Amino acid sequence: MMTRRALTALALDPASWLVIALSLGLPWLFHDWFRPGLPMTGAAVALSAALLLLWPVLKLRDPRFLERLMPAPGELGADGELRVRKLEADLERLGADQGIEQLRLMRQKLDRLVEVLRHRLDEGEVTYGRYLGTAEQVYLAALDNLHEVVVTLTSLSGMDEAYLDRRVEDIERDGITDKERLELETIRQSRTVIEGQRAKVEDLLAENERAMAVLDNTSAALAGTRTRGGHASLSADAAIGELEALAARAGRYASRR
């Protein structure tokens, strides 16, 4: 069953217009020119209909057409792009300037790596798919990290540290009762939670900085490497190894969260 993306691409292909025109026009021309009987006219119509039905099957065997059906690297679809825009708005609302910058830079660095890949490798090569797939996983893991940043900062925004500080000052000023000692313990626990949440945000953003550096290093390694003809250098192999290690670590990190 053809997807909506495939149907749209097929409908917009000029070759499809030609096939439709021929399928509709040739039976009419055949009938008008030769004036055959009903059986021959029916056979011509049936042949044209078969050609029209066979065309999508043949087109789906065309590698260039199939390439057009593949989403662009990092493309998330309409729903995904909407979530990215919402993620950016949430980061801005929470004042997460570093997260906003990472969101912009990660996509730029992925696009740059893809461009270098296309210059260095053929898109049908296994190595090309390996680089591209791993780089996309790193990019998506960075988006997941930024989503976690939003969730964590949202939880922090509900904790009034100034109020906690005032309560500690008030309690310590007049002497500490047993009940107030319990309250102080609760406040200390709240502070521990706040510090832990802040550390989590710092870890997530640091992981994304690492991801951006690896994407840059991979682009640079590929740019300085002759990979066509099977002569990949150790630097390029090391670059993809670093990408894969980062993608695997990001996956484990996400599962722990």
N, C-alpha and C positions, 0 to 999 in steps of 0.2 A: 504494500500500500504506500503510495507516494505521500510524502509530508507536504505541509503547506509551503515550506520553503522551496521544495523541489517543483511543486506546481507553479509557483510564482516565477521561478527561474525559467521553467519550460515555456510559460506563456509569454515571457518577455524576450525569448530568444528569437531573432529574426528568421532563423532556419525553420522554426515552428510555423511562423506565418506563411513561409513558402510552401511547406508541406500541406497546410490547411488549404491554401489557394489551389494547389495542384489537385488535392483530393476532391475539392468541390468543382473545379473548372474542367479537369480532364474528362470526366464522364459526360459532361454537357457538350464539350467539343467533339468527343467521339460520336455521340448521338447525332449532333448537328451535321457533322461531316459525312459520316458513313450511312446514316439512316438505317441502323440495323434493326432487327426484330427485338421483341421484348426480352427473350432469353439473353441475347448478347448485351443489351442495355443493362439488364439486371446483373450480369457477370461483371461489367465494367464498374457499376456502382459498388458491388461487393468487394472488388479488388481495391477500389479507392478507400472504402471503409476499413479494410484490413490494413492498408498502408497507414491510415490515420491512427489506428489502434496500436500498430507495431512501432510507430515513431517514438513514443516515450520509452519503450523498452530498449530500443537502439540508442537513444540519447543517453540513457543512464549508464551505458557502457563506454561513453566518451570520457576519458580521463580529465580533459579540460573542463567539461561540464560538471563533473563530480567535484573538481577543485573549487568551482564557484559555489557549490552547495556547502562546503566546509565553512564553519564559522571562523571569523578572523581570530587570531591569537588573543586571548583575554576577553573576547566578546562574550557577554553574559546574557544576551537576549534582552528583549524589552523589559521583562520583569526584573532581570538582574541589574540592568542599567538604572532602573527606578530605585532599586535598593541602594545602589552606589550613591545616587544623588541624595537619598534620605540619610545615608551614612555621613555624607559630607555636611549636610545640614545639622545633624546631631552633634558632630564634632565641633562645628562652629558655635552651636548653642552652648556647648559645655566649655568653650574656650580652649579646646585642644588644638592649638596652633601647629604643634609638631605633627599630630595625626593628620591634619588637613594637608600639610605639605607632603607627608608620606603618601597619602592617597593620590596626589597629583604626580609625584615623582615615580612611584612604582609603575604606573601605566606607561609613562614616558620611557622608562628603562626597559620595560618589556618590549615595547615597540621598537626600540633601538636594537635590542638583541635579535629580534625577529628579522629586522632589515639586514643585519650583518649575516645572519644565518642564510638568508636568501642569496647573498653574494658568495658565500663560501660553500654551500652545500646544495645539492638538488633536492627539491621538496619530496621526491619519492624515496629518498634514501632512509634507511632505518635510523642512522645517526641523526638525521635532521629531525625525525619524529621524536627521538629520544631527548634531544636538547629542548625542543619546543614543548613537549609534554611536561618535562620537569620544570621548565621555566614558568609555565602556566600554573603548575601546582604551587610553586613558590609565591606567585602573585596572588592566587586565591587564598593561600594561607595567611598572607599579609592582610588581605581584606577581613578574614576571620579575626585576626588579631585586633584590627581597628574596631570591629564590632564589639569585641570583648572590652576594649578600652571605653567605648560608649557605655556599655552596661555597668562597668565598674565605676566610672566617673558619675553616672547617674545615681548609683547607690551612695557614693560619697557626698553628693550634693544634698542629701537628706540628713547629713550629720552636722550639727551645729557645734563646731569646735570652740567658738567664742563662748557659747553657753557653758560648755564643759569647763572651760578655763575659769569662768566666773564662779561656778559652783565650787570648784576646788579652792579658790581664794576665800569664798564665804565660809566654807567648812573649816579651813585651817586657821582662819582669823579668830574664831571664838572658841577654839578647842573642839576636839573630835569626840563625839558620842559613839556608842556602839552602832546605832542606826546609821550615823554618818560614815562610820568606817566601812560599812557594807556598801554605802553609796560610792565612796571613794574607790572601792574595789571594782564596782560596776563601771565607773568612769575610766579606770585603768584598762579594763577589758575593751571598752569602746575605743580607747586610744590605740590599743594593740590592733584592733580590727582596721582602724583608719590607716595606720602605718603599713599594715599588710596589703591593703587595697592599693595604696600609693605605690608600694614596691611592685605589685603586680602590673600596674600601668607602666611603670618604668621598664620592667622586663619585656612587656609586649612591644613597646616602642623600640627598645634596644634590639629585639629580634627582627623587627622590620628594617632597622638601620643595617643590620647584618645582611638581610636579604637584598637590599638595594646595592650594597657593596659587592655581593657575590654576582648579581646581574651585571654590574659594571665590569667586574673582573672577567666574567665570561665573555662579554662583548669584546673587551680588549684582547683577550687571549685568542679568540677566533679571528679578529681583525688582523692579528699579526701571524696567523698560521695559514699555511697552504694545506687545505683539506681536500680539495678535489683530486681525484686520481688515487685515493687511498693513502695519502701521505700525511695523515694527521700527526701533529707533534705531541710531545708529552704535555706541553702547557695546555693544549686544548683538552686532552684527556683529564688532566687535573682539574680543569675548570668545570667540566660536566660532573666529575666526581664530587666536587664541592657543592654544586647545585643539588645533586641527588642526596647528599648527606644533609643539606639544609632542609630539603623537602621532607625527608624522613623524620628529621628532628622536629620540624614544625608539626607534622602529623601526631607525633607522640606527645608534644607539648599541648596540642589542642585536646587530645583524649584525656590528659591528666586534668585539664580544666573542666 
